[in-house]
Amino acid sequence: MHTDLKVSTIWYDDWNFEVVGHTNQKEYRREYTKALRKRKGHKEIASRKHKCNTYNITEEELDELWEEAWCHICGITQTELNKKHKYKKTSASKLNIDHCHKTGKVGKLLCNRCNTGLGFLQDSPELLRRAIQYLKENR
């Protein structure tokens, strides 16, 4: 490995750049990541790309999901979640993209409680009906 090799970054525009002078893939990735982190807004862009890749949707579809920024079960909005959690960024303080683990089909946005509740009920309409019946009879 060349320890005296200088690594420089050439910027073509806001997001397209090339790392020059790397000796191997690992070094290239390290320098590319360092350069990327220097760009303003890199976390938001990386997060959007990660969500699009994870759920196999386009950025336009992601934007459509976020146009309705509330839980589609209990109705809490992202703003209310932020206030409730005192603006701390935790998994409970943000809306989640609901999706089927078997088919990969993307649903709507849900808060952490509602999403977890569906998960504990194994995404089963029958179990949910039984839970509703139980609550009606015992509450």
Residue pairs with C-beta under 8 A, 6 or more apart in sequence:
1 23
1 24
1 27
2 23
5 21
5 22
5 23
6 21
7 19
7 20
7 21
7 22
7 27
7 31
8 19
8 20
8 21
9 17
9 18
9 19
9 20
9 31
9 35
10 17
10 18
10 20
11 17
12 18
14 39
15 39
15 45
17 35
19 28
19 31
19 32
19 35
22 28
22 31
36 42
36 46
48 59
48 62
51 57
51 62
51 97
52 58
52 59
52 62
55 62
55 97
55 99
55 104
55 106
56 104
56 106
57 65
57 106
61 106
65 97
65 106
65 108
65 109
66 109
68 108
68 109
69 77
69 78
69 95
69 109
70 76
70 77
70 78
70 95
70 109
71 77
71 95
71 109
71 110
71 111
71 114
72 98
72 107
72 108
72 109
72 110
73 110
73 111
73 114
73 117
73 118
74 111
74 113
74 114
76 84
76 111
78 94
78 95
81 92
81 93
81 94
81 95
81 111
82 93
84 93
85 92
85 93
87 93
91 112
92 112
92 113
93 112
94 112
95 109
95 110
95 111
96 109
96 110
96 111
96 112
96 115
97 106
97 107
97 109
98 106
98 107
98 108
98 109
98 110
98 115
98 118
99 105
99 106
99 107
100 107
100 123
110 118
118 128
121 127
121 128
121 131
